[in-house]
Amino acid sequence: MEAIRTAVQEKYGEAARRARSGSSATCGCGASGCCGPDPITSNLYDDAQAGTVPAEALLASLGCGNPTALAELNAGETVLDLGSGGGIDVLLSARRVGPTGKAIGLDMTDEMLALARENQQKAGVTNVEFVKGEIEQIPLPDNSVDVIISNCVINLSGDKDRVIAEAFRVLKPGGRFAVSDVVVKGHDVPADVRRSMELWVGCVAGALEEDSYRDKLARAGFEAVDVEPTRVYRIAEAKQFLENAGITDEIVLAQIDGRFMSAFVRARKPAAPEIAKACCATTCCA
Ligand SMILES: C[S@@+](CC[C@H](N)C(=O)[O-])C[C@H]1O[C@@H](n2cnc3c(N)ncnc32)[C@H](O)[C@@H]1O
C-alpha cells in the first residue's frame, strides 16, 4: 500500500508540474515516460465541454472516461470526485449542479491540488472545494454526498474494498456512484503485467476484473450495479506503452489484446428502508 501510494504521488506530482508549466500532463494513465498522447487519456471531452473549462484544466486531464457526461447530476446536489487531479471533472460538475450545489475534489497529491485550485480560479467557479486526503479514508461525514464520481483513480488504489466502503459511507441514502475506471475482462491477466509498478501507476496493473468490481460493490451494500464498456483497448494501441514498461513477449502481448477497457461503473446506495419509515408512522416498533 505504502509503496503504491508513494509511486502514485511521485508520478502524478510530476504530471501536475508538467501541466503547470504549460505542457500536456500526459504521464498518467496509459502513457509511459511523459511522452505524448496515449490511447487511454486522449479525446475524452467534446468541444462543448472543453469550451467551459480553462485550457489548462483540459491539458491536465488524466482520466480514462468522462463521468460527468454519463452521470445524472441535478441542480443543488453535492458531488464528490475521488482523485480529482487537475480538477476538470470537478469544474464540469460544479456547472451542472449550479450555485445551490457543490463539487468537492479529493486528492492526496499536493501538486495536483495546487494545479486544481489554479484551474478553479481561472474558471471563476466558486461552488467548488479541493480537499487533501486519501480515497481510502475520505475526510467527509457519513451520508453527506449525493453523487460520487471518479476518473481512473480507483484502479490505482491498493485497497479497493476500503475505497468502495468509504464511498458507500459518505453517500446519502439513494446516492449514486458514477465512476470511470479501467477494468479487466477475465481473471487470467499475465503475472508480468500484474507485477509491473509502471503498469500499476499507469492505471492498468491494478485494474479490477469486471465481475470482481460488481461483487465488491454489491458486498459493500450497493444496488443497481452496472459496468458499461466505453473504450476497449487493442494491442496495437497499447503496444508502445506496454513495451516501455518492459512487456515485450509477443505471447503475453497477445493475451492482453482486447482485455482491458475503460468502463463506466455505476451503482446506488439503497434509499432509507421503507420499513423504518412505516414503523415510525405507526406503533409497530414500540
Ligand atoms: C490518473 S489521475 C486522474 C485525475 C483526474 N481524475 C482526471 O481525470 O484528470 C489520478 C489522480 O488520483 C490521485 N490519487 C491516486 N490515488 C489516490 C488516493 N489513494 N487517494 C487520493 N488521491 C489519489 C492522484 O494524485 C492523481 O491526481
The ligand as an ORCA input file, in Angstrom:
! r2SCAN-3c Opt
* xyz 0 1
  C      -4.997      9.172    -13.272
  S      -5.039     10.680    -12.358
  C      -6.720     11.187    -12.695
  C      -7.006     12.608    -12.331
  C      -8.381     13.123    -12.673
  N      -9.422     12.281    -12.128
  C      -8.543     13.280    -14.171
  O      -9.466     12.691    -14.750
  O      -7.763     14.016    -14.771
  C      -5.097     10.070    -10.705
  C      -5.247     11.111     -9.619
  O      -5.699     10.456     -8.446
  C      -4.902     10.826     -7.347
  N      -4.868      9.644     -6.459
  C      -4.409      8.419     -6.758
  N      -4.566      7.581     -5.724
  C      -5.147      8.307     -4.720
  C      -5.556      8.000     -3.380
  N      -5.402      6.774     -2.881
  N      -6.125      8.975     -2.651
  C      -6.285     10.224     -3.157
  N      -5.903     10.575     -4.405
  C      -5.341      9.631     -5.191
  C      -3.557     11.195     -7.929
  O      -2.859     12.094     -7.083
  C      -3.963     11.825     -9.256
  O      -4.211     13.192     -9.132
*
